[in-house]
Amino acid sequence: MAKLAATTCGSFKKADGEAWEAWSERIEGLLAEMQAVSAKVNPEGKSLVGALVQFSVADGYAYYRVCKDSPLTVEHVPYGDSYQAHEATVRGITANTVRTALQRSKMFSSMTDVNEEWYASLKAGQIVHYNGSFGAWQRCEVVRGKHPLTGKDQNVLKVIALVGDWRPYDLPKRTADGGIVLGHAVDSIQSGKTMMPHESNIWESPRCANKARMIADGWKDPATLAPVSLEVPALSAEEEAKAALWRKVGRLRAICNDRVEDPQSILDAVRQAVA
């Protein structure tokens, strides 16, 4: 059982006259320093002083730092919105709670470091293949961009083509009124969006998950596969005529769904549209 110290940890309060941007940058630095100290605490060691634990609260976290081993005492870290966990949750913190949190943090940090190192090893212009699902590969070019979480400038992936076993419903297709729906992956190609999926899902990574099994099952190297066509056939005259009718139906539906309180005005608008 932990005690909650009467004092709070760190100078997170916005100072008089301090710009919001400067305050935000300063408290990010303070938390980063505490996290660095916490990362050095040995989960199996005698002292847990300096270790951070966090609890999900609303849209963020409530942070606490161990400030005394015996009796186990924690200080609230008033970071950001200064979220606090329920007092029963804080009282329920034990040395084992802290050790488990430290072990989990070290494991996650190790996984993140390997992923970051792999991305750093890539070269701009290099081509790699991301396994979306069931052999539906996204061919990607390595470009410089922003890390999706930290915003740091680094190597990221830009999808340039689809290869492999893509299902028809994932590819561009026409709607009844003749419009074209691209699909998520193709929309990423068209918009030039970048991404940073975990390297275990990249064929070229030495830690690609289940790669040996995929090879044994006869999967081909995605680098040897031709791009899937993303072209949508033009409408025939008959199909265009039918699509035009569906577009008209769509306009009528829009008119009928209009929140105009006068039904007569809706009917007049329908007649005009039909005419």
N, C-alpha and C positions, 0 to 999 in steps of 0.2 A: 504494500500500500504506500502510495506517495503522498507527500505533503506539498501544498502549493505555497511557494514563497510569497511574502507580501510585496516584494519588489518585482518589477518587470525587468526584462533583459534587453539591453541595447538602447541606443538613442534613435528610435524610429519616428518620434513625433516630428511633424513638420514645423520647422522653425519660423518665427515671424519674418516675413519678407522673403522667405525662400521660395524660389520659383517651383512650380509643380514638377517640371521636367527634371530640375536639379534634385528635388526631394526624391522622386521616383528612382533616379539613377543612384542616389546615395543609399537608399534602403535596400536596393537590389545588391549593392556591394556589401552592405552589412550582413545580409542573409547569406550571401556567397561565402563570406569569411567564416561565419558560424558553421556552414555546411562543410567547409574545408577542415575546420577543427574537428567536427563530428566524425568525418571520414577517417581521421587518424586514431579515434578511440577504438581500442581493441575490444571486440564483443566478448572475448573470453578473459579479459583482464580484470583486476580487482576493482579499479576505479572506472566509473562511467561518467565522471564529470566532463561536461562539454558535449555530451551526446544529445542529438536532437531527435525528438519524436513528433509526429504530426498526425492530425486527425481531420478527415473530410468534414467540412462545415459549409453549408450553402454552396456557393460556387467557388470555394477556395479551401484553404486549410488553416487549422489552428496549430501553431507551433509552440513547443515547450522544450526547454533545455535543462538537462540535469545540472544542478549547481552544488549538490551535496550528496554523498554516498550513504551516510548513516546519520539519521534516518534518511531514506531516499527522498530528496526534495527537488522539485522542478520549478523553474521560473517561466512565466508566460513571455513569449516573444511577440510583441505587438506589431507584427509585420503587416503591411498593406492595410486591409480593413480591420485589422486587430481581432480577427475571429477567435473566439474561445470555445473550447469543448465543454460539454456539460460537466459540472463539478463531480458527478459520480464517475465519469470517464477518467477524469484526472486522478481521483482518489484510487482508481483501479489500476493505475500504472504500477508495475513491479519491475524489479531488475531484469526479469525474464522478458518483459514487454520491451524494454530498452534494448536488450541484447538481440532480440529477434528483429527489431527495427533496423539495427545497425547491420546485421547480417543481410537483410533484404536489400538495404541500400547499397552495400558493397557488391552484392550479386548483380543488381541492376546496373551499377556503375561499370562493372566489368564488362557486361554485355554491351553497354552503350559505347565504351571505349573501343571495343573490337569493331563495332559497326562504323564508328567515326574513323578509325584507322583505315578500314577498307576503302571508304569513300575518299579519304585523303590520298590513297595510293593510285587512284584513277587519273587518267589524263584527259584533258579536254578533247572532245572529238571521238573518244573511244566509244565503241558500240557494245552494249550489254543487253541481256534479255531478262525481263521480269516475268515471273510465273504468276499470272493473275489467278487462274484456277483450271485444273483438268487439261493442261496442255494448251491453254489459250495464252500465248506469250505476247508481251508488249516489247517491241524492239525500241531501245532507248539510246539516245546520244548523251554522253557526259558533257554538261555545260556548267558554267559558273552561275550560281544563284544563291538564294537565301535559305538557310536552314528553316524548316517549317515551324520549329519551336523556339529556337534562340534568335533567329533572324541573322545569324552569322553568315558572312559570305563564304561559300565553299562549293565543292562539287555536288551537283544534284543531277537528276535524270530528267530528260525531256523525251516523251514518247514521240517516235517518228513513223512507226508502222506497226501493224498487227500481223503476227505470223502464228501458224499452228492451227489448232482445232477450235475455231470460233463458231459459236452457234448463231444461226440466222437472226435470232431476236436481239443479239448484242451488236449487230452490224447496222449500218444505215438502211432505213426502209421508209416507204411512203405510207402516209396515212390515207384514209378514205378520201379526203378532200385534195389529195395530190401533194400535200406538204411533205417534208422530209424530216425524219427524226434521226439524229446522228447516233445516239447512244453515248454512254459515259466515256468510254475509252476513245472513241473517235472525236468526241467533243474536246478531249484533252489534246489530241493531235492538232485540231483546227485552231484551238486557242493558244497553243504553245505553253500550256501549264507544265510546271515542273513538280517533281515528287522525290521522296527519299525513302523508299520502302526498305525494310530490313534486308541486309545482304544475304541472309539465309534463303531468301526467295529469288535470288539472282543466279542464273545458270553459271555465269563466269566466276562466281565467288568460290573459293576453296571450301567454304562451309555451306554450300547449297544443300538445303534439306532434301534428303531422299534421292540425291542425284544418282547414286549407285543403283538403287532400285529402279529408277526411271530408265536408266540405260539397259538394265537387265530385262525390263519389260518391253524394250524395243522403241523407246522414245528417241526421236532424232534430235541431234544438236540443233537448237532453234536458229543458230547462226547460218545453217545450211538451208533454211526454209524460205520460200519466196513469200513476199508480202501478200496478204489477203486483199483482194480488190475491195475498195470502198465506194466504187461507183454505183449509183442508183440508175437503172435504166429509165430512159425517157418514156413518158406516157404515150400510148397509142391514141389515135383520134377518138376511138370508142371510150378508152379509159379517161381521157381528158374531159369528154362530154359528161361522163358519170361523176367525175371529180367536181366539175362545175356545179352539178346539181347538189352535191354534198356541201359545197361552199355556200350555196344559197340556203340550204337547210340550216347551216351553222348561223348564218345571219338572222334567219327567222327565230331560231332558238335564243339568240342574244337579245332580240327585240322582246320576246315573250318573257325573258328572265329579267328585263329591265325593271327597276323598282319604281316605275311610274305608277302613281296611285289611281290614275284615271284609266279604266279598262278600254274606253273608247279610243283613246289616243294610241294605245297599244295595237288595237285592231286596225286603226287607220294606217299605222306604220307598217303593219303586216301586209295590208292590201297594196300599199305603195311599193313595198319590196317585191311582192309577187308580180306586180304589173311591170 
